[in-house]
Amino acid sequence: MDSHAAPLRTRDSIPAKAGVGLRFRHHREVLEARPAAAWLEVHTENYLGGGSAPACLDAIRRDYPVSLHGTGLSLGSAEGLDPAHLARVRELVERAEPGLVSEHLSFSVAAGNYLADLLPLPLTEEALGIVCRNVAQVQDHLKRRILV
């Protein structure tokens, strides 16, 4: 698949208005009060596991367009992407049908170690090539473009 022509698959488009970051502590309030918000941004990695979070997102998704913003793909990692993590992200994207999917431009894996931080990339041609390769792989796997 040509990553540059990846289709935008989404249930609802994100309106050209400010959105609101949704945190766990606000799930109940959003579900009960249905506050005015053009769209909601959720942190991808918070919804990859089981438990109540994915079910809450499903309920919220019925009333609001959603954007997924991730920090765990490590787009700048020279070691490449974690296939298991990428598969979980794809499952969430297919389930939530977000208007946008975005990811930090950073790396968090080096020498096989997860560093629990969003580390900056060197400003080199090599780093650019790594990012381009990893972004293309993500877009091919998700079958859609991502924002970086």
C-alpha positions in Angstrom: 0.0 0.0 0.0 1.3 3.5 -0.8 1.4 5.2 2.6 1.0 8.7 1.0 -2.3 7.7 -0.4 -3.7 5.9 2.6 -7.4 6.5 2.8 -8.9 8.4 5.8 -11.2 5.9 7.4 -13.3 7.4 10.1 -16.8 7.4 11.5 -16.9 11.1 12.2 -14.7 13.8 11.0 -13.1 16.1 13.5 -14.6 19.6 13.2 -12.3 22.5 12.7 -12.9 23.6 16.4 -11.0 23.1 19.6 -11.4 19.7 21.2 -11.1 18.7 24.8 -8.7 16.1 26.2 -10.6 13.3 27.9 -9.2 11.8 31.1 -10.4 8.8 33.1 -11.7 10.9 35.9 -14.1 12.7 33.5 -15.7 9.6 32.0 -18.7 9.5 34.2 -19.3 13.2 34.0 -19.1 13.1 30.2 -21.5 10.1 30.0 -24.0 11.6 32.4 -23.9 15.4 31.6 -23.0 15.3 27.9 -21.1 18.6 28.0 -20.8 20.7 24.9 -17.5 19.7 23.2 -16.8 19.7 19.5 -14.7 16.5 19.8 -12.6 14.6 22.4 -9.0 13.6 22.3 -8.1 10.4 24.2 -4.6 9.0 24.9 -4.3 5.8 22.8 -2.4 3.8 25.3 -5.1 4.2 28.0 -7.6 2.2 25.9 -5.5 -0.7 24.7 -6.2 -3.1 27.5 -9.4 -4.6 28.9 -11.4 -3.3 31.8 -13.9 -0.4 31.8 -11.9 2.1 29.8 -12.7 0.6 26.3 -16.4 0.2 27.1 -16.5 3.8 28.3 -14.9 5.0 25.1 -17.4 3.0 23.1 -20.3 4.8 25.0 -18.7 8.2 24.7 -17.9 7.6 21.0 -21.6 7.4 20.3 -22.0 11.1 21.1 -18.7 12.7 20.2 -16.1 12.5 17.5 -12.9 11.2 18.9 -9.2 11.7 18.1 -6.6 9.2 19.3 -3.2 10.6 20.4 -0.5 8.1 21.2 2.9 8.2 22.8 4.0 4.5 22.6 4.8 3.8 19.0 8.3 5.2 19.3 8.3 6.5 15.7 12.0 7.6 16.0 13.3 4.2 17.1 16.0 2.8 15.0 15.0 -0.6 16.2 11.7 -0.3 14.4 8.2 -0.7 15.7 6.9 -3.1 18.3 4.5 -5.4 16.3 2.4 -6.3 19.3 1.8 -2.7 20.3 1.1 -1.7 16.7 -1.5 -4.5 16.5 -3.2 -3.3 19.6 -3.3 0.3 18.2 -4.9 -1.1 15.0 -7.6 -2.9 17.0 -8.4 0.3 18.8 -8.5 2.3 15.6 -10.8 -0.2 14.0 -13.0 -0.2 17.1 -13.2 3.6 17.8 -13.0 4.8 14.2 -11.4 8.1 15.3 -11.5 11.2 13.1 -7.7 11.6 13.6 -4.9 9.4 14.8 -1.7 11.2 16.0 1.5 10.2 17.6 4.5 12.0 19.2 7.6 12.4 17.1 10.1 10.9 19.6 11.6 7.6 20.5 11.3 5.6 23.7 13.1 2.3 22.9 16.8 1.9 22.6 19.0 -1.2 22.7 15.9 -3.2 23.5 15.0 -1.2 26.5 11.8 0.8 27.0 12.9 4.1 28.4 9.5 5.4 29.7 10.1 8.9 28.2 9.5 10.7 25.0 13.1 11.4 23.8 14.0 13.9 21.1 15.4 12.8 17.8 18.8 13.9 16.4 18.5 16.3 13.5 20.1 14.0 11.0 19.2 12.5 7.6 19.5 9.1 9.2 16.9 9.9 11.8 14.6 11.3 9.1 14.9 8.1 7.2 14.0 6.1 10.3 11.0 8.2 11.0 9.8 8.0 7.4 10.2 4.2 7.4 8.3 3.8 10.7 5.5 6.2 9.8 5.0 4.4 6.5 4.8 1.1 8.4 2.2 2.5 10.8 0.1 4.0 8.0 0.2 0.8 6.0 -0.8 -1.2 9.1 -3.6 1.1 10.2 -4.7 1.7 6.5 -4.9 5.4 7.1 -2.7 8.5 7.5 -1.5 9.6 10.9 -0.6 13.0 12.2 2.9 13.3 13.7 
